[in-house]
Amino acid sequence: MTDHSSLKQTAEAALAGMHPYRDRLPTFTRLPEIGRKREEVLSELREIAGQEDARWETGQVSGSYYHAGKEHFAFLNEVFALFSHVNLLQRDMCPSGTKFEAEIVSMTARLLNGGPEVAGAVTSGGSESIMLPMLAYRERAKAERGITVPEMIVPSTAHPAFDKGAFYFGIRLIKIPVGPDLLADVEAMKEAITPNTIALAATAGNYPHGLIDPLEAISELAREHGLGMHVDGCYGGFLLPWIERLGYAIPPFDFRLPGVTSMSCDTHKWGYGPKGASVVLYRSSELRRWQYFAVTGWEGGLYASPTIAGSRSAGISAATWAAMITLGEEGYLDMARKIMRVAETIRSGVDGIPELRIAGDPTFCLAFLSESVDIFHVNDYLIARGWRMNGLQRPPGFHFCITRPQTEPGVAERFVADLRAAVAYAKTPPPHPPKSGAVYGGGQASIDPALIREFIYRRLDETYEP
């Protein structure tokens, strides 16, 4: 029996921890009658930012902060300020937006071996870059094949944005369990194809384990059946090309594969641009058109938008463009080289810890699994030492996604030492269940999914409580 009271206690503690500023700073539930002084507001915000930055600047946080240094982001903030007030929807007023976004798309397409025929758009993030191709495949299949009950096939490790797109766009998502190697099962995908299938999808650097699905075989499968194929490169799309150039064995994962018809790639991760920007790419501009939206008979005039958002700040696109052209190939290669050195140091250290194993053969994202100790007790110890890993389930584990903060001297070595101590702790664990287990699926225990969903929704509700 699962200890549901333990889950409830963990959930309540997590919710209570979401409001650390209530007792220290003013809370506003309505507009102040008289506006506050800017200096006071800036002082409070500097205090908040300083406290929150201090957590990830240690290099002990997995992923989350794809930060290329304070000097780099100070420059991006200057660029953003020049265009923060500009609405990209009004291109007649801000043709600079066309320059920024067209060049971002073109540079990203060339990075991913797309020819001049490859087209794309700048989006708000990876989720939108995954969802828009789902919409495009749905609309194309409806128009060209008369499909009204569309289906899309993905491995179970695919990002939840595919679930979100299926939820929003009325697509039946067919999830295929991965094989023992934690990679997409191509034969199972083949067996799942029906007359209603509109596209296949797989990942280049999946989130749970950092692994690249067998994309070449899936590409051929898509071609054989005349289907679209989306490669989610949100995680690896802006890092794997540089790792490959450094001489590491990376299988083809981009438009070199003839069956690949669309890709997603986040510039706000290892592109080192500001948060809120990603790129979606299509094999042709004709395919891209299926994601467009237009209204021609509205009293207010003609309305059209290429992506889900309407009004958008040009500041994000301007800063993304500036990040790309100032770092250049040399800067991206140098960062990738440092990240891989950290990953190699950690992998070498884990080789000396027999109770642990790393899932598959990853590059920048290392997933830790164990058959001999409770991996969530290992994670509990790391949390107590200030580390923040990303928890996994089926199989239980956690991963460490390497970003620039981990490349600071000594971080990798300190992690290996703490990981070794964490395993020793897990070999003689305390009598209570692991604390992190309840958050990440309950460890080995079975928890009613309805309880987990209720906790998740309560947490989302809490994000809007003052």
SULNOR-V58891 format. One record per residue. N is the residue number from 1. PSI is psi in whole degrees, -180 to 180 (none if undefined). NEAR is the number of other ideal C-beta (glycine too) atoms within 10 Angstrom. D_CENTER is the distance of its C-alpha to the mean C-alpha in whole Angstrom. Layout:
BEGIN
<<N | PSI | NEAR | D_CENTER> <N | PSI | NEAR | D_CENTER>>
END
This chain:
BEGIN
<<1 | 136 | 5 | 34> <2 | 139 | 15 | 31> <3 | 91 | 15 | 32> <4 | -29 | 14 | 30> <5 | -36 | 8 | 32> <6 | -41 | 16 | 30> <7 | -43 | 21 | 27> <8 | -42 | 13 | 28> <9 | -42 | 13 | 29> <10 | -42 | 19 | 26> <11 | -44 | 19 | 24> <12 | -39 | 12 | 27> <13 | -40 | 10 | 26> <14 | -41 | 15 | 23> <15 | -40 | 15 | 23> <16 | -31 | 10 | 26> <17 | -1 | 8 | 24> <18 | -7 | 11 | 22> <19 | 61 | 12 | 25> <20 | -13 | 12 | 26> <21 | -5 | 12 | 28> <22 | -41 | 11 | 30> <23 | -9 | 7 | 33> <24 | -23 | 9 | 33> <25 | 156 | 12 | 32> <26 | 145 | 10 | 33> <27 | 131 | 9 | 32> <28 | 116 | 9 | 32> <29 | -4 | 5 | 32> <30 | 164 | 6 | 34> <31 | 137 | 7 | 35> <32 | 145 | 8 | 37> <33 | -38 | 5 | 41> <34 | 129 | 6 | 41> <35 | 144 | 8 | 38> <36 | 159 | 11 | 37> <37 | 139 | 9 | 38> <38 | -38 | 8 | 35> <39 | -39 | 8 | 36> <40 | -44 | 10 | 35> <41 | -45 | 11 | 32> <42 | -38 | 10 | 31> <43 | -45 | 10 | 32> <44 | -42 | 15 | 30> <45 | -37 | 11 | 27> <46 | -38 | 10 | 27> <47 | -46 | 13 | 28> <48 | -50 | 13 | 25> <49 | -41 | 10 | 23> <50 | -42 | 10 | 25> <51 | -41 | 11 | 24> <52 | -36 | 11 | 21> <53 | -34 | 12 | 20> <54 | -25 | 9 | 22> <55 | -49 | 13 | 20> <56 | -21 | 17 | 17> <57 | -16 | 15 | 20> <58 | -16 | 15 | 21> <59 | 11 | 21 | 19> <60 | 12 | 21 | 18> <61 | 125 | 20 | 15> <62 | 130 | 21 | 12> <63 | -142 | 20 | 9> <64 | -51 | 14 | 9> <65 | 95 | 15 | 11> <66 | 74 | 21 | 11> <67 | 127 | 15 | 15> <68 | 21 | 22 | 17> <69 | 150 | 12 | 20> <70 | -35 | 10 | 22> <71 | -42 | 8 | 24> <72 | -47 | 18 | 21> <73 | -25 | 17 | 20> <74 | -40 | 9 | 24> <75 | -45 | 16 | 24> <76 | -37 | 22 | 21> <77 | -35 | 13 | 22> <78 | -44 | 11 | 26> <79 | -46 | 21 | 24> <80 | -43 | 20 | 23> <81 | -30 | 12 | 26> <82 | -26 | 14 | 28> <83 | 11 | 19 | 26> <84 | -29 | 14 | 24> <85 | -5 | 10 | 27> <86 | 135 | 18 | 27> <87 | 117 | 14 | 26> <88 | -15 | 27 | 24> <89 | -24 | 17 | 26> <90 | 75 | 12 | 29> <91 | -21 | 13 | 29> <92 | -28 | 5 | 33> <93 | -25 | 12 | 33> <94 | 71 | 18 | 30> <95 | -14 | 10 | 30> <96 | -31 | 17 | 28> <97 | -36 | 23 | 25> <98 | -42 | 12 | 26> <99 | -52 | 13 | 26> <100 | -52 | 25 | 23> <101 | -38 | 24 | 21> <102 | -39 | 14 | 23> <103 | -35 | 15 | 23> <104 | -47 | 26 | 19> <105 | -45 | 20 | 19> <106 | -46 | 16 | 22> <107 | -40 | 16 | 20> <108 | -40 | 27 | 17> <109 | -42 | 23 | 19> <110 | -37 | 14 | 21> <111 | -36 | 21 | 19> <112 | 26 | 25 | 18> <113 | 34 | 15 | 22> <114 | 138 | 22 | 22> <115 | -176 | 9 | 26> <116 | -18 | 8 | 27> <117 | -16 | 12 | 27> <118 | 132 | 25 | 23> <119 | 165 | 19 | 22> <120 | -168 | 27 | 19> <121 | 157 | 21 | 18> <122 | 132 | 27 | 16> <123 | -177 | 26 | 13> <124 | -10 | 17 | 12> <125 | -180 | 18 | 8> <126 | -38 | 24 | 6> <127 | -46 | 20 | 8> <128 | -35 | 21 | 11> <129 | -21 | 31 | 11> <130 | -41 | 27 | 11> <131 | -36 | 25 | 13> <132 | -43 | 27 | 16> <133 | -34 | 29 | 16> <134 | -43 | 28 | 17> <135 | -44 | 18 | 20> <136 | -44 | 24 | 21> <137 | -37 | 30 | 22> <138 | -48 | 24 | 23> <139 | -40 | 17 | 25> <140 | -44 | 20 | 27> <141 | -35 | 23 | 27> <142 | -44 | 14 | 29> <143 | -40 | 10 | 31> <144 | -25 | 9 | 32> <145 | -1 | 13 | 32> <146 | 24 | 7 | 33> <147 | 124 | 17 | 30> <148 | -9 | 10 | 30> <149 | 73 | 10 | 28> <150 | 146 | 23 | 25> <151 | 146 | 20 | 23> <152 | 137 | 28 | 20> <153 | 127 | 28 | 20> <154 | 155 | 27 | 17> <155 | 157 | 26 | 16> <156 | -17 | 13 | 16> <157 | -3 | 22 | 13> <158 | 151 | 26 | 11> <159 | 146 | 21 | 8> <160 | -13 | 11 | 10> <161 | -27 | 20 | 9> <162 | -41 | 23 | 12> <163 | -40 | 15 | 14> <164 | -44 | 16 | 14> <165 | -40 | 25 | 15> <166 | -40 | 21 | 18> <167 | -45 | 12 | 19> <168 | -38 | 12 | 19> <169 | 8 | 16 | 21> <170 | 39 | 11 | 23> <171 | 136 | 24 | 22> <172 | 117 | 14 | 22> <173 | 118 | 18 | 19> <174 | 111 | 18 | 21> <175 | 127 | 16 | 19> <176 | 124 | 22 | 20> <177 | 144 | 11 | 21> <178 | 163 | 21 | 20> <179 | -177 | 14 | 23> <180 | -24 | 6 | 24> <181 | 2 | 13 | 22> <182 | 20 | 21 | 18> <183 | 160 | 20 | 18> <184 | 135 | 29 | 19> <185 | 103 | 19 | 22> <186 | -40 | 21 | 24> <187 | -40 | 11 | 27> <188 | -36 | 15 | 26> <189 | -42 | 24 | 24> <190 | -44 | 16 | 27> <191 | -23 | 11 | 29> <192 | -9 | 16 | 27> <193 | 133 | 17 | 27> <194 | 174 | 11 | 30> <195 | -17 | 8 | 31> <196 | -1 | 16 | 28> <197 | 129 | 23 | 26> <198 | -25 | 22 | 24> <199 | 159 | 24 | 21> <200 | 157 | 30 | 19> <201 | 152 | 29 | 16> <202 | -179 | 29 | 14> <203 | 141 | 30 | 11> <204 | 90 | 27 | 12> <205 | 73 | 28 | 10> <206 | 155 | 27 | 9> <207 | -46 | 24 | 7> <208 | -47 | 24 | 10> <209 | -2 | 27 | 13> <210 | 23 | 25 | 11> <211 | 154 | 24 | 14> <212 | 121 | 25 | 15> <213 | 163 | 28 | 16> <214 | 75 | 19 | 20> <215 | -32 | 25 | 19> <216 | -43 | 17 | 23> <217 | -38 | 17 | 24> <218 | -35 | 25 | 22> <219 | -45 | 22 | 23> <220 | -37 | 16 | 26> <221 | -43 | 20 | 26> <222 | -42 | 27 | 25> <223 | -41 | 15 | 27> <224 | -36 | 11 | 30> <225 | 5 | 13 | 29> <226 | 38 | 8 | 29> <227 | 157 | 20 | 25> <228 | 156 | 24 | 22> <229 | 120 | 26 | 19> <230 | 131 | 30 | 16> <231 | 117 | 31 | 13> <232 | 103 | 29 | 10> <233 | 24 | 29 | 9> <234 | -40 | 28 | 6> <235 | -45 | 25 | 6> <236 | -8 | 29 | 9> <237 | -31 | 30 | 11> <238 | 11 | 28 | 12> <239 | -40 | 28 | 13> <240 | -39 | 26 | 15> <241 | -38 | 24 | 17> <242 | -37 | 22 | 18> <243 | -40 | 22 | 18> <244 | -42 | 17 | 20> <245 | -25 | 14 | 23> <246 | -4 | 13 | 23> <247 | 3 | 8 | 25> <248 | 151 | 13 | 23> <249 | 99 | 8 | 23> <250 | 121 | 18 | 20> <251 | 155 | 13 | 21> <252 | 136 | 15 | 21> <253 | 5 | 27 | 17> <254 | -148 | 23 | 18> <255 | 0 | 22 | 20> <256 | -27 | 13 | 23> <257 | 120 | 21 | 23> <258 | -21 | 13 | 25> <259 | -12 | 21 | 24> <260 | 121 | 30 | 20> <261 | -12 | 25 | 20> <262 | 156 | 29 | 17> <263 | 152 | 29 | 14> <264 | 142 | 31 | 10> <265 | 122 | 31 | 9> <266 | 117 | 27 | 8> <267 | -19 | 30 | 11> <268 | 9 | 22 | 9> <269 | -107 | 25 | 8> <270 | 9 | 27 | 11> <271 | -13 | 26 | 13> <272 | 33 | 25 | 13> <273 | 177 | 29 | 14> <274 | 155 | 21 | 14> <275 | 142 | 12 | 11> <276 | 25 | 19 | 11> <277 | 137 | 25 | 12> <278 | 171 | 28 | 10> <279 | 134 | 30 | 13> <280 | 135 | 29 | 14> <281 | 147 | 29 | 17> <282 | 152 | 27 | 19> <283 | -27 | 21 | 22> <284 | 159 | 12 | 25> <285 | -26 | 11 | 25> <286 | -42 | 11 | 27> <287 | -38 | 19 | 24> <288 | -33 | 22 | 22> <289 | -25 | 14 | 25> <290 | -12 | 19 | 24> <291 | -10 | 26 | 21> <292 | 157 | 15 | 24> <293 | 135 | 12 | 25> <294 | 145 | 10 | 29> <295 | 125 | 11 | 32> <296 | -11 | 8 | 35> <297 | 19 | 6 | 38> <298 | 143 | 9 | 37> <299 | -27 | 4 | 39> <300 | 1 | 6 | 37> <301 | -168 | 7 | 37> <302 | 140 | 9 | 34> <303 | 134 | 13 | 31> <304 | 146 | 10 | 28> <305 | 140 | 16 | 24> <306 | -21 | 20 | 22> <307 | -174 | 19 | 19> <308 | -41 | 15 | 18> <309 | 152 | 13 | 19> <310 | -96 | 11 | 23> <311 | 136 | 9 | 23> <312 | 148 | 21 | 21> <313 | 130 | 17 | 21> <314 | -15 | 24 | 22> <315 | -39 | 22 | 21> <316 | -44 | 25 | 18> <317 | -39 | 29 | 18> <318 | -43 | 28 | 21> <319 | -35 | 29 | 20> <320 | -48 | 29 | 17> <321 | -44 | 24 | 20> <322 | -38 | 20 | 22> <323 | -45 | 24 | 19> <324 | -44 | 22 | 19> <325 | -20 | 11 | 23> <326 | -32 | 14 | 24> <327 | -46 | 18 | 21> <328 | 178 | 10 | 23> <329 | -41 | 11 | 22> <330 | -46 | 8 | 24> <331 | -42 | 16 | 22> <332 | -40 | 21 | 19> <333 | -42 | 16 | 21> <334 | -42 | 13 | 22> <335 | -41 | 21 | 19> <336 | -39 | 23 | 18> <337 | -44 | 14 | 21> <338 | -40 | 15 | 21> <339 | -42 | 23 | 17> <340 | -30 | 20 | 19> <341 | -41 | 13 | 22> <342 | -47 | 24 | 20> <343 | -40 | 23 | 19> <344 | -38 | 13 | 22> <345 | -44 | 17 | 24> <346 | -44 | 22 | 22> <347 | -41 | 15 | 23> <348 | -40 | 11 | 26> <349 | -39 | 17 | 27> <350 | -28 | 19 | 25> <351 | -25 | 11 | 28> <352 | 10 | 9 | 30> <353 | 91 | 17 | 29> <354 | -21 | 10 | 30> <355 | -13 | 17 | 29> <356 | 154 | 23 | 25> <357 | 153 | 16 | 24> <358 | 134 | 20 | 20> <359 | 124 | 20 | 19> <360 | -148 | 16 | 20> <361 | 76 | 12 | 20> <362 | -179 | 22 | 16> <363 | -79 | 23 | 16> <364 | -10 | 23 | 14> <365 | 117 | 25 | 12> <366 | 122 | 22 | 15> <367 | 129 | 25 | 15> <368 | 128 | 25 | 19> <369 | 162 | 18 | 21> <370 | 141 | 20 | 25> <371 | -4 | 9 | 28> <372 | -18 | 12 | 30> <373 | 159 | 18 | 29> <374 | 112 | 18 | 27> <375 | -24 | 30 | 23> <376 | -24 | 29 | 23> <377 | -37 | 25 | 26> <378 | -45 | 30 | 24> <379 | -39 | 29 | 21> <380 | -44 | 22 | 24> <381 | -43 | 21 | 26> <382 | -38 | 24 | 23> <383 | -43 | 17 | 22> <384 | -24 | 12 | 26> <385 | 6 | 15 | 25> <386 | 4 | 12 | 23> <387 | 150 | 21 | 20> <388 | 101 | 17 | 16> <389 | 169 | 25 | 15> <390 | 118 | 19 | 12> <391 | 147 | 19 | 14> <392 | 161 | 22 | 15> <393 | 159 | 15 | 17> <394 | 71 | 12 | 19> <395 | 159 | 15 | 20> <396 | 139 | 20 | 20> <397 | -172 | 25 | 18> <398 | 157 | 24 | 16> <399 | 159 | 23 | 13> <400 | 109 | 28 | 14> <401 | 120 | 24 | 11> <402 | 124 | 28 | 13> <403 | -175 | 26 | 13> <404 | -41 | 19 | 16> <405 | -27 | 20 | 17> <406 | -10 | 24 | 18> <407 | -2 | 17 | 20> <408 | 148 | 13 | 23> <409 | 132 | 8 | 26> <410 | -13 | 8 | 26> <411 | -48 | 18 | 23> <412 | -44 | 23 | 22> <413 | -39 | 13 | 26> <414 | -37 | 16 | 26> <415 | -45 | 23 | 23> <416 | -43 | 18 | 25> <417 | -45 | 12 | 28> <418 | -34 | 18 | 26> <419 | -40 | 23 | 25> <420 | -43 | 16 | 28> <421 | -34 | 14 | 30> <422 | -38 | 27 | 27> <423 | -41 | 22 | 28> <424 | -40 | 14 | 32> <425 | -43 | 17 | 31> <426 | -20 | 23 | 30> <427 | -25 | 13 | 33> <428 | 71 | 8 | 35> <429 | 164 | 16 | 33> <430 | 166 | 11 | 34> <431 | -18 | 4 | 35> <432 | 158 | 10 | 33> <433 | 156 | 22 | 29> <434 | 140 | 24 | 26> <435 | -39 | 19 | 25> <436 | -17 | 21 | 21> <437 | -38 | 25 | 22> <438 | -31 | 25 | 23> <439 | -38 | 18 | 19> <440 | 52 | 19 | 18> <441 | 7 | 18 | 20> <442 | 19 | 24 | 23> <443 | -130 | 23 | 23> <444 | -13 | 14 | 26> <445 | 159 | 15 | 27> <446 | 118 | 10 | 27> <447 | 136 | 17 | 26> <448 | 121 | 12 | 27> <449 | -30 | 9 | 23> <450 | -35 | 8 | 25> <451 | -42 | 15 | 25> <452 | -45 | 16 | 22> <453 | -40 | 10 | 21> <454 | -42 | 12 | 23> <455 | -43 | 20 | 22> <456 | -45 | 11 | 19> <457 | -38 | 10 | 20> <458 | -38 | 13 | 23> <459 | -40 | 13 | 20> <460 | -42 | 9 | 19> <461 | -42 | 10 | 22> <462 | -26 | 13 | 23> <463 | -13 | 7 | 20> <464 | 14 | 6 | 23> <465 | 128 | 9 | 26> <466 | none | 8 | 27>>
END
